[in-house]
Amino acid sequence: MLPPGGSARLNGIAEQCQAANFPFSLCGELAGEPEGAILLIAMGFDSLSMNFSALHKVKWVIRRVGLKKCKQLLAQCLSAAHAKQVHRLVRDFMLEQGLGQLLYRQKDDDGKQ
């Protein structure tokens, strides 16, 4: 998860691109993580590049959370004091949205993950 400063820089880039009507996208591990994709979508990134293995999971999450809620989360994350606080905010958001299964791997009957 990005620290508040990194999130603010990416958000600033997105705002500048939108103001100039310039297309922009993001490629990288952050886009392939549901938690990161939620924040990137809230910033206005509408084109995310990721590994094929992450595509289904990220698509599934994006379809289940509303943009308004994502933007509210982003506002909280941008005002966070440190990365640990951002991580907690995003984790709590995922749990509130019923997406906790993506954060924690379930153990089977033998106690294996």
Protein Blocks (a to p, Z undefined) as FASTA:
>chain_A
ZZfklmmmmmmmmmmmmmnopacddedjklmpmklmmmmmmnopabdcddfklmmmmmmm
mmmpcfklmmmmmmmmmmpmbfklmmmmmmmmmmmnopmmmmpccddfkopZZ
